[in-house]
Every structure is written in structure tokens, then in C-alpha cells.
Amino acid sequence: MITDKSILIFDEARFSRICQAILATEGFDSRAEADPALLPPMLARGGLGLIITSYPFGSAILEQVKGLEVPVIILSDHINSELLKILEGLKNSCCLLKPLDYRKFKNLVRHFFLRPSAGPEGYRIM
């Protein structure tokens, strides 16, 4: 069951397993999904602490979370105008460029849980 400290990883199976393992070493509970149809019921139940996805794989769910309070970390190997438009619609997000710096990734996840509302609304690209 998703709790208020749960992380939803919406990505391809291989990366989701890697991401879950990294987060487990930091004590975070995470759940991996790849079907965008499962997101609306999860959002309706509430309790998601963070969503992690990649671009363009997660484009479908990024559209679904526009304007919501749940923080989002997007992993991408490039920045383009479509991604920037998506980021502008998110209230609290960060885009990490690949290759993924695991230390930076873990620190960012910790930041979202320790200070979920710290800083200005909007997005950052790292």
C-alpha cells in the first residue's frame, strides 16, 4: 500500500529495479509501475510522497500530475521544448540529466522528504 512516504517509480522495468535498490539503501519505500492507467486511482487515494519517472517514457503521467502538489523527479538524457513545457506545468519538480549521478539523486530524494515545500514552486534542471 502507498503511504505518505512512498515513492512511485514510473519507468521501464530494468531502471525501476535499479532505482528501487538505490532508494531501499536509504530506507525509502518505493513502488514501481509502468502502466499510466494505474496512476489516477493512486492519486485519488493520496499518500504519494514523490513520483520518479523518465522522459519521454513518463510523458503520459506527467500530464496527469500537472498542477498537483506531489513532487516529481524527471530523468532525461536531453532537454527540449516539450520537456520544458511539461516542467512549467508542474508545481514542484526537478529534472536530472543522464547519466545519473546516484549521490545527487539520493540527496534530491532526501530533500523532497525532509523539506517537501522548501523553496519556490516550479522546477529545477540539474
N, C-alpha and C positions, 0 to 999 in steps of 0.2 A: 504494500500500500504506500502511496506517496504521502510523505509527511511534510511539515513546514520546512524541513531542512533537506528535502530531497532534490536531487538534480535529475533532470530529464536530458538524456543524450539522444539526439535525433540525428542519426548518421548511419553510414554503411556499417555492417556487422564487424568487420575487422577493426576499424578505427574505434568503434564503440567499446569493444573489449579492451583495447589498449587504454582508452580514456577511463573506463571503469576501474581498471587496475591501478592507474595513477592516482585516481581520487580515493580509492579504498585505502591506499597507504597513508593518506592524510585524514582518514576517519570519516569520509563523506559517503552517504548513502546515495547511490545513483541507480537509475533505471534506463535501459536502452530500448529505443523503439525506432522503427523505420517507416511506419505507416502513418501518414498525416491525418488519416481519418480518426485515429485514436486521441489526437490532441484535444478536440473540443470537450469530450467528457472529462478529461483530466483537468482542464482549465475550469470547467463548471464545478468540479469538486473542490478546487482550490488547493492550496498547500504546496505548490511548486515553488521552490526557493531559487531555482536557476534553470535555464534552458541552454544547452550547448549544442550547436549544430555547425555544419559546414555550408559554404556557399560554392556552387549553386545547389547542391543536394537539398538543403533545407529551405529553399525559397518558398515552398508551399506553406510551411509552418510559420515562417517569418511574416507572411501576410496575415496569418491568423492572430498573431500576438501584437500587431500594431496597436499602439495606444494603451496597452495593458501595463500593469506595474511590474510584472515579473522580469527580472534582469535576463539578458541574453548575451552569450559569448558566441561570436561567429568566427569560424576558422576559414581562411581563404588563402589561395595562393596568388590572388591578384585583386586589384581594386578597379571597379569600372563604374559607370554612371548608374547602372541598375542597382548595384550593391549600395552605392551612396544614397540613392533614393529610398531603399529599404531601411538603411540605418537612420535616416532622417525621420522615419515614421515610428521608430522605437524610442521609448521613454528612457531606458537605462540599458545601454548596450556597449559592447566592446568588440572590435574586430581584431583578431590576432592574425598576422600574416605567417604563412608557412614558409619554410619549415618551422614547426612548432618548437618553441623554447619551453621545455617542460617546467623549468623552475618559474619562469614568468607566468605560465599557465596556472600552476598551483597557487602562486601568490595572488593572482587575479581572482581565482575561485574563493580563496580565503577572504579577500577584500569584500566580495559581494555578500558573504555571510556575516562578517564582523561589522561591516558598515553598509548595509544594503541601500540606505538612502543618502549616503555621504556624497557630496559633490553635486555639481549641476546635473540636471536632466540632460539627456542627449546621448551622444556616442563618442567613443574614442577609437582611434586606429593605432595599433601598436605593432 
